[in-house]
Amino acid sequence: MSDTQTVAINPQTLERIRAREAEILGKPPRVETVDRMARADEIIEATDRLRASLFGNVPSLSIEQVPQIMVTMMPFGTLWERIMGLSMTVMGPASRLAKRDQKLAILRTGWLLQAPYEFGEHVHQSKALGMTSEEIERITSEGSASPLWSDHERAILRCAEQLHANAAVDDETWEVLSRSLDAQQIFELIVLIGQFTLVAYFQNALRLPLEAGNPGLAAR
């Protein structure tokens, strides 16, 4: 799923990535997966709804192609449906946030939480939208501190950083966001960051294995 990496990752960062992924992915998953063939119709239907809300009119996946996370989370029924529903709301056609803004916030959140599954999957999606490997490296290594971001992009990243560090957003960041986003969009941004904090929590805690082609925290 990952494009060819075009930037070098700092050796110290690579060591930290290896240690973090050994912590999360170096042990068996904590949830036994269901038999995907036995529940194929149910799994495909849920996957189709999620993909349609995020990517529009796309072909159905075969049961063999369905990502493992959709199979693993199926036993959680209503709660998993609610989690997917919120993701569809904050990322789908009803969202008024630009796709790039969404990805900046999700990638910074996934990196700060050191969430291999979330980060790697959203690197792949971000590059499909035109984000570069250099920008993704900048999100990880500098975040909002990089002088190369626009004021708007820096405020998106800073919002994610401040919510992660302090569960609040300061007046300066709010004022910059308000120059280009209305109240509905800022609220969506905050909920989006909260949603992908939640997603990182359960992916990490359940030790969900990476999908084939997801390089995890090394994705660029």
C-alpha positions as CSV (number, residue, x, y, z in Angstrom):
1,M,0.0,0.0,0.0
2,S,3.0,2.3,0.5
3,D,4.7,4.3,-2.2
4,T,8.5,4.1,-2.6
5,Q,10.0,6.0,0.3
6,T,12.0,9.0,-1.0
7,V,13.3,10.6,2.3
8,A,15.8,9.2,4.8
9,I,14.6,8.7,8.4
10,N,17.0,9.8,11.1
11,P,18.7,6.6,12.6
12,Q,17.7,7.6,16.1
13,T,14.1,7.9,15.0
14,L,14.3,4.5,13.3
15,E,15.5,3.0,16.6
16,R,12.6,4.5,18.4
17,I,10.2,3.2,15.8
18,R,11.6,-0.4,16.1
19,A,11.2,-0.3,19.9
20,R,7.7,1.1,19.7
21,E,6.6,-1.5,17.1
22,A,8.2,-4.3,19.1
23,E,6.1,-3.1,22.1
24,I,2.8,-3.1,20.1
25,L,3.3,-5.6,17.3
26,G,5.9,-7.9,18.8
27,K,3.2,-9.9,20.7
28,P,0.1,-11.7,19.5
29,P,-3.1,-9.7,19.0
30,R,-5.3,-9.6,22.0
31,V,-8.5,-10.3,20.2
32,E,-9.2,-13.6,18.4
33,T,-10.4,-12.9,14.8
34,V,-13.7,-14.2,13.5
35,D,-13.9,-16.6,10.5
36,R,-14.1,-14.1,7.7
37,M,-15.7,-16.7,5.4
38,A,-18.4,-17.6,7.9
39,R,-19.5,-13.9,8.2
40,A,-18.5,-12.8,4.7
41,D,-21.8,-11.0,3.8
42,E,-21.9,-9.1,7.0
43,I,-18.2,-8.1,6.8
44,I,-18.4,-7.0,3.1
45,E,-21.6,-5.0,3.8
46,A,-19.9,-3.0,6.6
47,T,-16.7,-2.5,4.6
48,D,-18.7,-1.3,1.5
49,R,-20.5,1.3,3.7
50,L,-17.3,2.6,5.1
51,R,-15.5,2.8,1.8
52,A,-18.4,4.4,0.0
53,S,-18.6,7.1,2.7
54,L,-14.8,7.8,2.5
55,F,-14.0,7.3,-1.2
56,G,-17.3,7.6,-3.1
57,N,-18.5,5.1,-5.7
58,V,-15.8,2.4,-5.5
59,P,-16.1,-1.3,-6.3
60,S,-16.8,-3.8,-3.5
61,L,-13.9,-5.7,-2.2
62,S,-14.0,-9.5,-2.1
63,I,-13.9,-11.1,1.3
64,E,-10.3,-12.0,0.7
65,Q,-9.5,-8.3,0.1
66,V,-11.3,-6.9,3.1
67,P,-8.8,-5.4,5.6
68,Q,-8.2,-7.5,8.6
69,I,-9.3,-4.7,11.0
70,M,-12.9,-5.0,9.6
71,V,-12.8,-8.7,10.4
72,T,-11.2,-8.3,13.8
73,M,-13.6,-5.6,15.0
74,M,-16.8,-7.3,13.8
75,P,-17.5,-9.1,17.1
76,F,-17.9,-5.7,18.8
77,G,-21.1,-5.1,17.0
78,T,-23.0,-1.9,17.8
79,L,-20.0,-0.1,19.4
80,W,-17.8,-0.8,16.3
81,E,-20.7,0.5,14.1
82,R,-20.8,3.7,16.2
83,I,-17.1,4.2,15.8
84,M,-17.3,3.7,12.1
85,G,-20.2,6.0,11.9
86,L,-18.3,8.9,13.5
87,S,-15.3,8.3,11.2
88,M,-17.7,8.4,8.2
89,T,-19.2,11.7,9.5
90,V,-15.9,13.5,10.1
91,M,-14.1,12.2,7.0
92,G,-16.9,11.5,4.5
93,P,-18.9,13.8,2.1
94,A,-20.7,15.5,5.0
95,S,-17.4,16.9,6.4
96,R,-16.7,20.5,5.6
97,L,-13.0,20.1,6.3
98,A,-10.6,19.9,3.3
99,K,-9.1,16.4,2.9
100,R,-5.6,17.7,3.3
101,D,-6.6,19.4,6.6
102,Q,-8.0,16.1,7.8
103,K,-4.8,14.2,6.9
104,L,-2.5,16.8,8.5
105,A,-4.5,16.4,11.8
106,I,-4.7,12.6,11.6
107,L,-1.0,12.1,10.7
108,R,0.2,14.4,13.5
109,T,-2.1,12.7,16.0
110,G,-1.1,9.2,14.9
111,W,2.5,10.1,15.1
112,L,2.2,11.7,18.6
113,L,0.4,8.6,19.8
114,Q,3.0,6.4,18.1
115,A,0.2,4.3,16.5
116,P,1.7,2.1,13.8
117,Y,-1.5,1.0,12.2
118,E,-3.2,4.4,12.1
119,F,-0.1,6.3,10.9
120,G,0.9,3.9,8.2
121,E,-2.6,3.6,6.7
122,H,-3.1,7.4,6.6
123,V,0.3,8.0,5.1
124,H,-0.9,5.8,2.2
125,Q,-4.2,7.7,1.9
126,S,-2.4,11.1,2.2
127,K,0.0,10.3,-0.6
128,A,-2.9,9.3,-2.8
129,L,-4.2,12.9,-2.2
130,G,-0.9,14.4,-3.3
131,M,1.0,14.8,0.0
132,T,4.7,14.3,-0.4
133,S,7.1,12.1,1.5
134,E,9.0,15.3,2.6
135,E,5.8,16.7,4.1
136,I,5.1,13.5,5.9
137,E,8.6,13.5,7.3
138,R,8.2,17.1,8.4
139,I,5.0,16.2,10.2
140,T,6.9,13.6,12.2
141,S,10.2,15.4,12.8
142,E,9.1,19.0,13.3
143,G,5.3,19.2,13.4
144,S,4.0,22.7,13.6
145,A,7.5,24.0,14.4
146,S,8.6,23.8,10.7
147,P,8.7,27.2,9.0
148,L,7.7,25.6,5.7
149,W,4.0,25.3,6.6
150,S,1.4,27.9,5.8
151,D,-0.1,29.7,8.8
152,H,-3.3,27.6,8.3
153,E,-1.4,24.3,8.1
154,R,0.7,25.2,11.1
155,A,-2.5,25.9,13.1
156,I,-4.0,22.5,12.1
157,L,-0.9,20.7,13.3
158,R,-0.7,22.9,16.5
159,C,-4.3,22.1,17.3
160,A,-3.5,18.4,17.2
161,E,-0.4,18.9,19.3
162,Q,-2.1,21.0,21.9
163,L,-5.1,18.7,22.3
164,H,-2.6,15.8,22.7
165,A,-0.5,17.6,25.3
166,N,-3.1,19.5,27.2
167,A,-6.6,18.6,26.1
168,A,-7.2,22.3,25.1
169,V,-6.5,24.7,22.3
170,D,-4.9,28.1,23.1
171,D,-6.2,31.5,21.9
172,E,-3.5,32.1,19.4
173,T,-4.1,28.8,17.6
174,W,-7.9,29.3,17.7
175,E,-7.5,32.8,16.2
176,V,-5.4,31.5,13.3
177,L,-7.8,28.7,12.6
178,S,-10.7,31.2,12.7
179,R,-9.2,33.1,9.8
180,S,-9.8,30.2,7.3
181,L,-12.3,28.0,9.1
182,D,-15.8,28.7,10.5
183,A,-17.0,27.4,13.8
184,Q,-18.5,24.2,12.3
185,Q,-15.2,23.4,10.6
186,I,-13.1,24.0,13.8
187,F,-15.5,21.8,15.8
188,E,-15.1,19.1,13.1
189,L,-11.4,19.4,13.4
190,I,-11.5,18.9,17.2
191,V,-13.8,15.9,16.9
192,L,-11.6,14.4,14.1
193,I,-8.6,14.6,16.3
194,G,-10.5,13.1,19.2
195,Q,-11.8,10.3,17.0
196,F,-8.4,9.3,15.8
197,T,-7.0,9.5,19.3
198,L,-9.7,6.9,20.2
199,V,-8.9,4.8,17.1
200,A,-5.2,4.8,18.0
201,Y,-6.0,3.7,21.5
202,F,-7.9,0.6,20.6
203,Q,-5.6,-0.3,17.7
204,N,-2.5,-0.1,20.0
205,A,-4.2,-1.7,23.0
206,L,-5.6,-4.6,20.9
207,R,-2.2,-5.0,19.1
208,L,-3.9,-5.0,15.7
209,P,-1.4,-6.4,13.2
210,L,-0.5,-4.2,10.2
211,E,-2.1,-4.9,6.9
212,A,0.1,-6.2,4.1
213,G,2.0,-3.2,2.7
214,N,1.5,-0.9,5.7
215,P,5.0,0.1,6.9
216,G,3.7,1.4,10.2
217,L,5.6,4.3,11.8
218,A,8.3,4.1,9.1
219,A,5.9,5.1,6.4
220,R,6.8,8.1,4.4
